[in-house]
């Protein structure tokens, strides 16, 4: 076969080099000079908010969209020249539930299996752990399933032809916390079967469940590394502070010449001092109090991936 690749000896599952994509005659940039690689058997996360360019990247890699410039390959197959071969060997679960809602669970699975000239029975071992959870509802229409069940059905359909690379675009958006946890457990099992997985999510807590991640904002890659290394790369001592008036406290921190960075973080405000700044926590609290801003708690805190994402976004 002309485009056949021995994927067992191909160390890179996905390769992107300087991808760029614009919309509205070039006035809106969705993907801006993006480069990254996903290794064979790796669970790689593309982490960023809505509008960061994640879906455009997924559509380029799954041959549904042409990039304006740059190159990309999946299993060493070019996304433009070899699009037919790529479509036969990848699984794609888009962010929006896109199965046939009037068909039953069983009918959807059989339909997608037939498209790829296979059957549910032939690849049952691959989807067994997922399918047994939805099998009791196999006669139910897909449109009548809960969010978590729709998610499991969509994943089964994406896996029914035993893909070598799996693309999951925000698969846990809109589902409950228990279903999110179950879904990530399923991904770990799929990874153990040497399936390369590229998953996108806006949830920073899910980033820690990936082998490596790329932080993306406004179409640009901010950082690529393991979750642990990204957290370790936070360069400054980080503090968490609370006050009686959160908005007033945030404004006071942003007006302070000693503070480099400050932003709301849950019930706290996180902030860092400027490099070389001699002011400590006690002096800062006193300075704020002189402005009528009362502090109720201040402490050192460990940075998270979200802290590093915010820091990089504001550079």
C-alpha positions in Angstrom: 0.0 0.0 0.0 1.4 3.3 -1.0 0.9 5.3 2.2 1.4 2.4 4.7 3.6 3.3 7.6 5.0 0.9 10.2 3.7 2.7 13.2 5.3 0.3 15.6 8.7 1.9 14.8 7.5 5.5 14.4 8.3 7.3 17.7 6.2 10.4 16.9 2.4 10.0 16.6 1.6 13.6 15.8 3.9 16.3 14.5 2.9 20.0 14.0 5.3 22.6 12.6 4.4 26.3 12.5 0.7 25.8 11.9 -1.3 28.9 11.2 -5.0 29.4 10.6 -7.0 32.5 10.1 -10.7 33.3 9.5 -12.7 36.1 8.1 -10.2 36.9 5.3 -7.3 36.9 7.7 -8.7 39.3 10.2 -9.1 36.7 12.9 -6.1 34.5 13.9 -7.2 31.2 15.4 -3.8 29.3 15.3 -0.6 31.3 15.4 2.6 29.5 14.5 1.9 26.4 16.6 4.5 23.6 16.8 4.4 20.5 19.0 4.8 16.7 18.9 2.9 13.9 20.5 4.9 10.7 21.2 3.7 7.2 20.4 1.5 6.0 23.3 1.5 9.4 25.0 -1.5 11.1 26.6 -1.0 14.7 25.5 -3.2 17.6 26.7 -3.9 20.8 24.9 -4.9 23.1 27.7 -6.6 26.5 27.2 -9.9 28.5 27.5 -12.6 28.7 24.8 -11.4 30.5 21.8 -7.8 29.5 22.3 -7.5 27.7 19.0 -7.8 24.1 20.2 -10.7 23.0 18.0 -9.1 24.5 14.9 -5.9 22.5 15.6 -7.9 19.3 16.0 -9.8 19.9 12.7 -6.5 20.5 10.9 -5.0 17.3 12.3 -8.1 15.2 11.5 -8.0 16.5 7.9 -11.3 18.5 8.3 -9.7 21.9 7.8 -6.8 23.2 5.8 -4.1 25.3 7.5 -3.1 28.6 5.9 0.5 27.6 6.4 2.7 25.2 8.2 2.8 21.4 8.1 1.4 18.5 10.1 1.5 14.8 10.1 -0.3 11.9 11.9 1.5 8.6 12.0 4.0 10.1 9.6 1.2 10.7 7.1 0.8 14.3 5.8 -2.6 15.8 6.7 -3.0 17.2 3.2 -1.6 14.6 0.9 -2.5 11.5 2.9 -5.9 12.6 4.3 -7.7 9.4 3.2 -5.2 7.2 5.0 -5.3 9.3 8.1 -9.1 9.2 8.3 -8.9 5.4 8.3 -6.6 5.2 11.3 -7.6 8.0 13.7 -10.5 8.3 16.1 -12.1 11.7 16.6 -14.5 12.8 19.3 -15.6 16.4 18.6 -16.6 18.8 21.4 -20.2 18.8 20.5 -22.1 15.5 20.6 -22.4 14.6 16.9 -23.8 11.1 16.8 -27.2 10.3 15.3 -29.7 11.2 18.1 -32.6 9.4 16.6 -30.6 6.1 16.4 -30.2 3.9 19.4 -26.9 3.2 21.2 -26.6 -0.1 19.4 -27.5 1.3 16.0 -25.0 4.1 16.3 -22.2 1.7 17.1 -23.1 -0.7 14.3 -23.3 2.2 11.8 -19.8 3.5 12.6 -18.4 0.0 12.7 -19.8 -0.6 9.2 -18.3 2.6 7.9 -14.9 1.3 8.8 -15.6 -2.2 7.5 -15.5 -3.8 11.0 -18.0 -4.9 13.7 -18.7 -4.4 17.4 -17.7 -8.0 18.0 -14.4 -7.7 16.2 -13.1 -4.9 18.4 -15.1 -5.6 21.5 -12.0 -6.1 23.7 -11.0 -2.5 23.0 -14.3 -0.9 24.1 -15.5 -3.6 26.6 -14.8 -1.6 29.8 -16.7 1.4 28.3 -19.5 -0.4 26.5 -20.6 -2.5 29.5 -21.6 0.8 31.2 -23.9 1.7 28.4 -25.0 -1.8 27.3 -28.1 -1.7 29.5 -29.3 1.3 27.4 -28.4 -0.1 24.0 -32.0 0.2 22.7 -32.4 3.7 23.9 -32.1 6.6 21.5 -28.7 8.5 21.7 -30.5 11.8 22.1 -32.3 10.5 25.3 -29.0 9.6 27.1 -27.5 11.6 30.0 -24.4 13.7 29.3 -22.1 11.1 30.8 -23.7 8.3 28.8 -23.5 10.3 25.6 -19.8 10.8 26.3 -19.2 7.1 26.7 -21.1 6.3 23.5 -19.2 8.9 21.5 -15.9 7.4 22.8 -17.0 3.9 21.8 -17.8 5.1 18.3 -14.4 6.8 18.0 -12.7 3.6 19.0 -14.8 1.0 17.2 -12.3 0.7 14.3 -9.2 0.4 16.6 -7.5 3.7 15.8 -3.8 4.2 16.4 -4.3 7.9 17.4 -7.3 9.3 19.3 -8.4 12.9 19.2 -10.7 14.1 22.0 -11.8 17.7 21.8 -13.1 18.9 25.2 -14.6 15.5 25.9 -15.6 16.3 29.5 -17.3 19.7 29.0 -20.8 19.8 30.4 -20.7 16.4 32.3 -20.7 15.9 36.0 -17.7 15.4 38.2 -18.1 11.7 38.6 -18.4 11.2 34.8 -15.3 13.3 34.3 -13.3 11.1 36.7 -14.6 7.9 35.1 -13.7 9.2 31.7 -10.1 9.9 32.6 -9.8 6.4 34.1 -10.9 5.1 30.7 -8.2 7.2 29.0 -5.5 5.7 31.2 -6.6 2.2 30.1 -6.6 3.1 26.4 -3.1 4.6 26.8 -2.0 1.3 28.2 -3.0 -0.3 24.9 -0.5 2.0 23.1 -3.1 4.3 21.7 -1.7 7.8 21.3 -4.2 10.4 22.7 -4.5 14.1 22.1 -7.1 15.6 24.4 -8.1 19.3 24.8 -9.7 20.7 27.9 -10.3 24.1 29.5 -10.1 22.5 32.9 -6.7 23.1 34.5 -7.2 20.3 37.1 -7.4 17.8 34.2 -4.0 18.9 32.9 -2.3 17.1 35.8 -3.7 13.8 34.4 -1.7 14.1 31.1 1.8 12.9 30.4 2.7 16.2 28.8 0.7 19.4 28.1 0.8 22.4 25.9 -0.7 25.6 27.4 -2.4 27.6 24.6 -3.9 31.1 24.6 -5.2 33.1 21.7 -3.8 30.6 19.2 -0.2 30.7 20.7 1.6 27.9 22.6 2.8 29.4 25.9 4.6 26.4 27.3 5.1 22.6 26.6 6.3 20.2 29.3 5.1 17.7 31.9 2.6 19.1 34.3 5.1 18.8 37.2 7.8 20.7 35.3 5.4 23.4 34.3 4.5 23.9 38.0 8.2 23.9 39.0 8.9 26.6 36.3 6.9 29.2 38.3 9.7 31.6 39.0 8.6 33.6 42.1 7.3 33.0 45.6 3.6 32.9 45.4 1.2 34.3 48.1 -2.5 33.9 48.8 -4.4 36.7 50.5 -8.0 37.3 51.6 -9.8 40.4 52.8 -13.2 41.7 53.9 -13.6 43.4 50.5 -12.1 41.3 47.7 -12.5 43.8 44.9 -11.0 46.6 47.1 -8.1 44.3 48.1 -7.3 43.4 44.5 -7.3 47.1 43.5 -5.0 47.9 46.4 -2.5 45.1 45.4 -2.5 46.3 41.8 -1.8 49.8 42.9 1.1 48.7 45.1 4.5 49.4 43.7 5.8 46.3 45.5 3.5 43.8 43.8 4.3 42.4 40.4 1.3 40.3 39.7 -2.1 39.9 41.4 -5.3 38.1 40.3 -8.4 36.5 41.8 -8.0 32.8 42.5 -11.1 31.2 44.1 -11.8 32.7 47.5 -8.2 34.1 47.6 -6.2 36.6 45.6 -2.8 35.3 44.4 0.1 37.7 44.1 3.9 37.9 43.8 6.3 40.6 44.9 8.5 42.4 42.3 12.1 41.0 42.0 14.4 42.7 44.4 11.5 44.1 46.4 12.3 44.3 50.1 8.7 44.6 51.3 7.5 41.5 53.2 4.0 40.3 54.1 3.7 42.3 57.3 4.8 45.6 55.7 2.4 44.9 52.8 -0.5 44.3 55.2 0.3 47.5 57.0 0.5 49.4 53.8 -3.0 48.1 52.7 -4.4 48.9 56.1 -3.2 52.5 55.8 -5.4 52.7 52.7 -8.4 51.3 54.6 -8.1 47.8 53.2 -8.4 45.1 55.9 -6.5 41.8 55.3 -8.0 38.7 57.1 -5.5 36.1 55.9 -2.1 36.0 54.1 0.1 33.0 53.5 2.6 31.4 51.1 1.0 29.0 48.7 2.2 26.5 46.1 1.7 27.4 42.5 -0.6 25.3 40.2 -0.7 24.9 36.5 -3.4 27.6 36.4 -1.1 30.0 38.2 1.6 29.4 35.6 -0.9 29.7 32.8 -2.1 33.1 34.1 1.5 34.3 34.6 2.4 33.4 31.0 -0.8 34.9 29.6 0.0 38.2 31.2 3.6 38.5 30.1 
